[in-house]
Amino acid sequence: MTVRGRTGASAAIATLGSVGRATDQVRLRIGLIVSLTVVTGMTDVIAFTRLGGVFTSVMTGNMVLMGLSVGRSDLSGLQHAAVAVIAYVVGVMAGGRLSGVARDDDPIWPLQVTAALLAEFMLLLGLNITWWCQDAHVGSVERTVLLVVATLAMGTQSSAVMRLNLSGLSSTFLTGTLTSVARAVAHRNFAGTGRPALVLLALPVGAALGGVLSKEVPVLAAVPPLVILAVILIVARARLHRTAPSAPSQTGRASPAAAADTST
């Protein structure tokens, strides 16, 4: 084999290795998004069962509850639903500032995404500390404060995941994801439905776990979301912050990360 041939073969092997590593990183990213969705399910259940009967991520549901409360002259229900919606919007805005805007040269998991999730972690840590100190028995004022904190956290998470710029994938608002999967199944187009299906499954799994803890050991109900988020932060920092950009390079060839993303 000539020197040029050996060089070409070595380059091809190196490229295949890079694509393989990028594929693993893309799969890991999906795993982290699925884990974030478990956090969402658990946090929604905590809010619904313990913090005023509203959601921390389902804002369309909260807006319906606002209308229902007005129709029933339920001032308390209106207050909780309105507070959740306002806190979520503020969280989305804050998360958007922290996570930034998607760019063509973004890596698989931008550092700003981790920064936004770290802010979410601090919010959930504050919620846990207050929850523990009150032994899961909070008064009306503390309930409203904790609802604001939990909903701020979910709004921040929503913006962080949006920065990843993954079409059809979210860890909080999932009606669109469910609609897309259902339409694809109706047309027997199953390609690309695996990842959204995992995210959809993660939400009720998280809700079920949150429901069990909220009923049986309420003082620990807010701990698993905090632990899961801590693991996500550690994994992202250790495994995903030194990855190649997922956008096509200036030469016109797709980077390894882009090739891996289209193959999963």
Secondary structure, DSSP 4 states (H G I P E B T S, - for coil): --HHHHHHHHHHHHHHHHHHHHHHHHHHHHHHHHHHHHHHHHHHHHHHHHSSS--SS-HHHHHHHHHHHHHHT-HHHHHHHHHHHHHHHHHHHHHHHHH----TT-BSS-HHHHHHHHHHHHHHHHHHHHHHHTTT---HHHHHHHHHHHHHHHHHHHHHHHHT--TT--SS--HHHHHHHHHHHHTT--TT-HHHHHHHHHHHHHHHHHHHHHHH-GGGTTHHHHHHHHHHHHHIIIIITTPPBSSPPTTSPPPHHHHHHHH-
